[in-house]
Amino acid sequence: MTDPQPQLSPDELRNWQLSIEEANRYNIFCHCRRCDREWIASDYVICNCGSQDVEYIACWQFPDD
């Protein structure tokens, strides 16, 4: 039985991983579960209210439309 989709070469995988890292840079949606504040950041930081209960979602996961 053959694999219907070819696997990535090591170079292709490395390029894909770098693309994901670049997409995440300065593009992390943050939502504080304590005070409900929302913001975009470039790192996984705590909320201004001091809460560490923050949800982080990479912005590239949101649709463009």
Backbone torsions as a table, in degrees:
resi	resn	phi	psi	omega
1	MET	NA	129.0	-178.2
2	THR	-96.6	152.1	178.0
3	ASP	-74.8	123.6	-176.8
4	PRO	-68.4	-23.5	179.3
5	GLN	-120.9	126.3	178.5
6	PRO	-66.5	147.1	178.5
7	GLN	-82.1	158.8	180.0
8	LEU	-73.9	144.6	172.4
9	SER	-72.8	164.0	178.1
10	PRO	-56.1	-39.2	177.9
11	ASP	-66.8	-41.0	178.6
12	GLU	-64.9	-41.7	178.1
13	LEU	-62.4	-44.9	179.4
14	ARG	-61.8	-43.3	177.8
15	ASN	-63.7	-39.5	178.2
16	TRP	-64.0	-44.6	179.8
17	GLN	-63.2	-40.1	177.1
18	LEU	-64.8	-36.1	177.6
19	SER	-64.3	-40.5	178.1
20	ILE	-66.1	-42.8	177.6
21	GLU	-60.4	-42.9	179.4
22	GLU	-64.7	-39.8	178.9
23	ALA	-64.8	-33.0	-179.8
24	ASN	-76.9	-25.6	-177.0
25	ARG	-62.1	121.8	-180.0
26	TYR	65.2	19.0	-175.0
27	ASN	-139.5	50.8	177.7
28	ILE	-110.5	117.4	176.4
29	PHE	-78.4	127.6	-178.5
30	CYS	-119.4	138.7	178.4
31	HIS	-136.0	119.1	178.5
32	CYS	-80.8	125.2	-179.9
33	ARG	-78.3	-16.4	179.8
34	ARG	-83.6	-53.3	-174.4
35	CYS	-107.2	-2.6	176.5
36	ASP	72.4	13.7	177.3
37	ARG	-69.2	144.6	177.2
38	GLU	-127.6	140.6	178.6
39	TRP	-158.5	167.1	175.9
40	ILE	-109.3	133.5	-177.9
41	ALA	-136.2	170.6	177.2
42	SER	-105.4	1.8	-179.5
43	ASP	-151.1	168.9	179.9
44	TYR	-87.9	94.6	-174.5
45	VAL	-114.0	160.1	175.8
46	ILE	-77.8	165.3	-179.1
47	CYS	-76.4	158.9	176.0
48	ASN	-60.0	-26.0	179.1
49	CYS	-77.3	-5.9	178.7
50	GLY	98.0	-7.3	-178.1
51	SER	-72.8	139.4	172.8
52	GLN	-99.1	0.6	179.4
53	ASP	-85.5	73.6	-175.3
54	VAL	-118.3	134.5	175.3
55	GLU	-91.3	132.9	-179.7
56	TYR	-119.1	129.8	177.9
57	ILE	-133.7	126.7	176.6
58	ALA	-64.9	129.5	-175.0
59	CYS	-62.1	-26.9	-179.2
60	TRP	-64.9	-13.1	179.2
61	GLN	-79.5	-11.9	179.4
62	PHE	-88.4	142.7	176.7
63	PRO	-68.2	153.1	-178.6
64	ASP	-76.6	-21.6	-175.3
65	ASP	-97.7	NA	NA
